[in-house]
């Protein structure tokens, strides 16, 4: 595998509110590729909230979260 770096890391949080409250210090994790997901409350329009952060790719936060693939 040589110098190959790991791909995405995914973190499941308890609730969508926790995902929305994330304020990661991306300067502390410059090589990271991280996705976070949390369930929305029952009765919500959506099942979950998802955010992705990709400082390794010079993307602070992916606005559409379509990049994360596990």
N, C-alpha and C positions, 0 to 999 in steps of 0.2 A: 504494500500500500504506500510505501515511500512517504512523501511529504503531504499526502492527502489529508485534509482536515475533515472532521465530522460535518455532517449536514445539519439539518434543522434539529433543534430540541423543542419539544412541545411540553407545555405545563398546563395541567388542568386545575383551575381554581374552583372554589365552591360556588361562586355566583358571578353573574355578569357585572355586578357593581364593582367587584374586586378587579376584574379585567379593565373596566373603564377607569378605575382609580390609579392604575399603574403609571408611574413616572420614573422609568428606568434611567439610570446614569449610564448612557451608552459609552461614555469615555472610559468607564471601568471595565467594559466588555467589548473591546474593539473588534474582536474576531467572532462575535456571537451571531447566531442566526436562531432567533427564539420566537416561538408562537405561544400565545396564551389564550385559553378558551374557558368560558364559564357559562353555566346554565342561566337562562332568563327565568323570571318567575312564571309560575303557572298562569295561563291566560294571556301571556305576552304574544305579540305578533310573531316573534322569532323564538326559536328553541335555544339559541346560544349567542353569545357575543364573542368575537374573536379579534385579536390584534396580533400583528407580527412586527418584529423589529429585526433589522438586518444591517447592523453597522458594518459588517464585513463587506457588504456590497455598496457601502456608502448610502444606504437608505435608512434614515432614522426610524420611520414607520411606514409600512406598506399601506397606502390608503384603501386598497381593495382586498387585501389579505389573500390574494390569489396565488402568491408565490410559495407558500408553505406546502411541501409535499413530504410525507414521511415514508 
